[in-house]
């Protein structure tokens, strides 16, 4: 699943109405090339700490940080589960945590029936 699909499924889980995908400039090596536009602002919990925190709170995700990985434990329609996003001394631990939150939300969104 690419970043756009992850964001779309995460938004679905959170009940966020999206209007379009916009190309947004991020730092060259971030690997992220856009954001979803919702209502009157860009929404991208992969790059924005506040969007990620709101998503985690809304979905009641539990975040546990260990020494070498970020773990998001989630409970939703798909049941209990864990997702790990690895980080090390060369990895941005905040980016790894945001990605783990979005991946967990996307799994919940994928389980929601239309």
N, C-alpha and C positions, 0 to 999 in steps of 0.2 A: 504494500500500500504506500503510495507516495504522500508527501506532506499535504497536498491539497485534499486528498481523500481522507487522510487522518483528521484534518480540521473539519471537513464536512460531517464526518461521522461523530466527532466530538461535539460539534454544534447541535446535531440532531439529539444526542443524549441529553444535552443541557436545555433543549427547547429553544434554541436561539434561531431566529429567522434570519437567513442570509440572503443578500440580494445579488452579489456578484463576487468574482475573483478578480483581484487587482494586482498587477505587478508592482511591487514595492521594493525599493533598493535596501538591501541589508549588506553588512560587511561581506567582502569577497569570499572568505572561507567558511561562512556560516552554513552554506548548503541550503539556505532558505531563500526563495525567490518571489514570494508573494504573500498576500494576506486576504482573508475574506472580508468583505464589506457588509456590515450589518447595521441597519438603521442609519446612523449618521457618523459612524466611525469604523476604522479598521479593527478587526478582531484576529489576533494571532497569539494564542497562548504558547506557541513554540518559541516566540521571541519576547513576549511581554509578561513580566512577572505578575502584574496585577490581573491580567486575563487568565493566567494559569491558576492563580490562587482562587479567583472567583469560580472557575470551573471545578476545582477540587472541592471547594466548600459546597457548591450547588449539588454535586454528585456524591457528597459525603465520602470522599476518598481519604484514605489514611496513608500518609507518606512517612516512610521510615528510611532514614539515611544510614547506611553502613559505611565502613571504611572504603570499600572498593566498588560500591554500586548504589544506585538509587532504586528503591523498591516502592512501588505504589500498590497497596492492597486495596481492592475494591469489592464492594458488594452491590449487586444490581440484579437485573433480570437474568443475567447469565450466571448468577451464583457468585460464590467467593472465588477470588483468584489473585495471582500476584504477577506483576510485570517488572522486569529488571531492566534498567538502563545503565550500562557500565560507565564508570568514570575513573580516571586516574589522575596523577599529578599534572598531566598534559591536557586533561579534558576540563571543560567548564562544568563544574558540578551543578551550577544553576541551570544551564542549558539541559543537562542530563535529567535533572528533576522535572523541568517543564516538559520534556519529551515523554518521560514516563507518565506524567499526568495525562497528556494528550492521548497517548497510546491506550491507557486504561479507559478513558472516556470514549475513545473510538470503539473499543470492544463492547462497551455498554450500548453505544449508538447502533452498532451493527446488529445487536440482538433485538432492537426495537422493531416491531412489525409496523409496516406503513398503515 
